[in-house]
Amino acid sequence: MSRSLAIDEYDAGELAVRFEAEPPEELLAWALDRFHPRLAIAEGGGAEGMVILDMAVRIEPEVRVFTLDTGRLPEESYDLVERVRARYGVRMEMVFPEAEQVEALTGRHGPNLMRQSVDLRLLCCQVRKVLPLQRHLRSLDAWVTGLRREQWASRAEVRKLELDHDHGGIVKLNPLADWTKGEVWDYIRANDVPYHALYDQGYTSIGCAPCTRAIQPGEPDRAGRWWWETDGPKECGIHCAIYTGGFEHELEAILGRTGSDGAGHDRAGPPGEQERER
């Protein structure tokens, strides 16, 4: 099925309205029927992703799941991958950054460049997360995320079904968009769903080890991401295009060293040419 024929903007709007009041299982069942096996769940350690995985496996035991292995994940993230395999029999697809790009990145700025400036942190996210995701999504017609509207301001308007124009118009599904954090954890407890061990240590958002910490009492859930930044977006560029005018020339220099994005495609800048608010 070609992406251009899958769903157009009108269909996406109609389907978003149709599934807005439906439970997430209904949206997942529809999507799996329409797109499997060219649909995959993105699970990066978050509780939401595990809820979606548990629901989806009940509908389609061979549902595809992937995670972005940035090379800087905490050990507990790999433990969760093994627990998913043991519990559900699902082989999680590990998506890696291009080695040449990581070598160029760290050669220019060192392994802990994310602490030097917001722009360099965003550059690290681009090389280790955004570009590998772009490459992986080219093989799919739809992907599923655990985005929820209450997570952060940049996610407040997310729809349960939308066309992801930052990634070539692929269908993006957010089945838990209207769920609260309490509903997520109620489901996990009721269904004995495996979850990331760092949640028990006060973490509320899971990312790379150097960029994630437990939150303090009274802090919002995403306060544990890039906490040393005072003016940076609490996003990495996966779910919204970020354009600052700062890291793009560095990214182009790194891609220029490798000659491509690692997948045989011409070099390109970041996925968006201007900042887009959701």
N, C-alpha and C positions, 0 to 999 in steps of 0.2 A: 504494500500500500504506500503510495507516495504521500509525503507530508502535505503537499498542496491539495490533495483530494481528501485528506482525513477529516478536517473540520475547518470551516471558515469562521470569520469573526462573528457573523450573525448566529451561526450554530452554537458557537462558544457561549455567546450571551444567553441564548435560549436555554442551553443545558445548565448554565450556572444558576439561572432562576429555577429551573426544574428541580435541581438537587439541593438547593439552599436549605430547605426544611427537611430533607431526607437524612436518615442516619448514614454515617460514612460507609457502612457495608454496602448500601445500595449503589453509591457512586463507584466503589471498588468493583462490585459485581458487573456493572455496566462497562466499566473501562477494561476489565480483564476479558470480558466477552468480545469487546471490539478490537483491542490492541494486542493482547498476548499472542506471541512471545516478544513483541517489540514494545513492551512496556516494562519499566523497572522501577522499583522503590529505592529511593535514596535514603540510606540509613547511616548516619554519622555518629551514632552513639546516643542520640537523643531519645528520651522516653516516648515522644510522639511517634518516631519512626518505628519503634518496637511495637507500639499499639497497632499501627497500620500493618506491619508485617504479620502480626498474630491474626488480624482480621483477614488479610489477603490469603494466607496459607489455608484457611478454612474454606475459601472459595476456590482457589487454584493452588494445589500443593506444589506445583512447579513454578510458581511465580518467581520472577527474577528480582534480585536485590543486589545493590552495589554500594560500596563505600569508597571514599577518597582517602587513600593512604598517602599522606603528605610526607611521610618520613619523619615526622615530629609528633606522632600520636603518643599518648600515654599508654603504658602497658595494659591498663584496664580495657582499653578499646579493643586490643587484640584478644583479650580474654572473652569479651562479649561476642566477637566473631566466632570463636570456638563454641561458645554456649548456644549461639544460633544454630550452628551446624548440628550440635548434639540434640537440641530440642526439636527442631523443625525439619532436619534433613536438608536444609537449604545451603547450597554452596554460594556464599557471598562473593560477588565479583569484586576483586580488589583493583582499583584504578589508581595508577601511579603517575607522578609527573615525569616528564622526559629527563633522563639523567643529565644530558648535555646542558639543559636549561638550568637545572639545579646547580651544576658545577659552575656555570657562568655566573649565576646569581651570587653564590657564596664566594666565588673568586673575586668578584667586584666589591662586595660589601660585608663579607664575613657571615658566619652561620647564624648569628643573632641580630641580623640587621633590623628585625622588627622593633627593636627597642630604640633605634636611633631616631626615627621620625615616623609620622603617620604615612607619608608617601612610601617609605621603604617597607613599612608593614603591609601596605596595600600591594606593593610590588611582590612581596613574598607570597601573599595570598593569590595573586594572579598566577604566578609560576607553579605553585604547589597545589592549588585547588581549582581556580577558574579555568585555566587552559586544559587541564586534564578532563574536567567536566565537559567542556565544549567538545572535546574529541570523542568522549564516550557517548554523548547525547546524539551525535551524528548517526549512530547506528540504531536509534530508537524513534518511535512515533509518539510516545507519551512517557512522562515520568511522574512519580508520586513523591510528594514531600510532606513533612510534618509541620509546615507553617501554621501558626495560629495567630489570629488577629490581635490578641491581647499581649503577645510577646514583646512587641516594640512598635514605636510609632510608624516606622517604615513598612510595617506589615498590617497596619490597621484596616486597609481596604482590600486585602487579598480575597480573591474569589475562590470558590471551591473548584472551579474549572476555568481555565484561561489559556490563551495562546501565549507562549513564552517567546516574545519577539527578540529577546536577548540571545536566544538560542535557536534561531532559524524558524520560529513559528511552531515549534513542537508543542503538543498539548501538555499542559502542566496541571496536575491534580493536587488539590490541598484538602483532603477529606475532613481534616480536623480543624478547619479554619474557624469554626464557630465554637469550638470546645474551650473550656477553661482548663487551667492547670489541674484543678481538683478533679475534673472529669477524667483527665488522662490517668492520674494516679489511682482513681477508683477502679478504672478498667484494669490496670496492671495488677492491683491487689486481687480483684475478683477473678481474674483469669490466670494468676500466677505467671505473668509474663516476665521473662528475664529482662533485667535492666542494667545499665552501666553502674559499676561499683562506686564510682566517684560521687554519685548522688548521695550515697550514705555518708559522705565526708563533707557535705555542705555545698557541693557544686549544683548549680541549677541550669547550666548551659555547658555543653561538651564541645571542645575543639582541640587544637593542638596543645601539647603540654606547656610550651613556654607562654602561651597566650590565654590560658584559662586558669582561673583560681576559684576557690570557694568564695561565696559572697558573705558579707557581714550582715548582722541583723538590721533589718530595715532597708537594705539595698534592693533595687530591682533585680530581676532574674538575670539580665544580661550585663549587670555590673561587673561580673567576673570575667568578661571578655575584654582584652586590651585595656585593662584598668588604669594603666599608667598614662593613657592618652586623655587629654582634656578637651580636644576639639575634633576628634576623629569619629567617623561613623561606626556604629556598632554592627557593621556588616562587612563581609569580605568580598562581595561582588558576585557571589553565586546567585543570589535571589534578587538583586537589583543592580543595574549598571551604575558604576561609580566613576565619575570623571572629575579629577581634581586639577589637571594641568601639570601635575608634579611627577608622577611615576611613569607616565606613558613613554617618555623618551628613553628612560632606562629600560623599560620593557622591550622597546623596539631594538635597542642595542643588544639585549640578551638574545632575542629571537634572531637578530642579524648574525650572531655568532654561529647559530645552529643552522640557519638557512631556511627553516620552516618551523611549523608548530609541532613537528614530530610525527605528523600523520600524513605527510605528503601534500599538504595544502600550502598555498601561498601565505606569506607572513601577513599578519593583520594586527591591528592594535587591540585594545580592550574591547569587550563585547558591546559597549555603548559609546557613542561619540559625544553624548552630552548626558548630564545627570538627569535621571528620571525618577520622579517621586511616584510611589504607588498610592 
